[in-house]
Amino acid sequence: MESQPEAYEFWNLSEGNESGDGLWATESAPDGTGDFVYVAEPVAKGQIPNPKVPAAQLHHDLDRSQSLNKR
């Protein structure tokens, strides 16, 4: 299941605050299960990802400097 409090948050990820004026940021959900909340200055949640680099034989373009020199 999704985290319900976050499901109704509308994060401002734009310049300015005009996106907070829309019905999607302040009204009730269409199915009536909650109310949307506009978050003007959202704070990141969760952990910082640390993905592993795939094996070079799987991706030929990981080192762009080598691929640019082959042209």
N, C-alpha and C positions, 0 to 999 in steps of 0.2 A: 504494500500500500504506500501511497505517496504521503509525504509529511503535510498534513492538512494546513498548519499555519503558513507554510511557505507557498502552498498551492494558491493562496489568495493574495499574495503580495505582488504588487506591480512595481518593479524596480526602475528607477530613473537611471537609464544608461545613456542619456542624450545630453546635449548642451541645453541649458535652460530648464524650466520647469513646466513648459506648456503641456507635456504629455500627462501631467497630473490632473489636467482639466477635463479629461475625457470620462465618459461613463464607465469605461473599463477599469478605471483606477479608483472609483469611489462608490460604485453601486453594488447591489446584491448580485450574486452569481445567477445566471439564467435558470438554473435548476433549484434555486432557493436554499442551497446547502451552506452558504457562507457569504460574507461581505468582502469585497476587494479592498485592499489597503494600499495606498500609494506610499512608497518608501523613497523619499527625496535623496537621501544619501546612504545607499545600501553599503553594507559591509560584507566582504567575502566570507563564505562559510565553508567548512570542510578543510581538508588537508591539501597541501601543495603537491601536485602530481610529480612523480619522478619516473617517467617512462624509460624503459630500456631501449637502446638503439638496436634496430633489427640487424641481422647479419647482412653484410655487404652484398653477398650473392643473391639476396632477395630483392634488393633495391639498388638499381644502378645509378641513381641520381642523388645519393646521400652526400657525396663529396662533389659539390658543384664546381669547385676549382679544377678538378681533374676532367670533368666532362666538358668544361669550357675550353680547356687546353687541347682537346682532341678535335676541335672544329677546324 
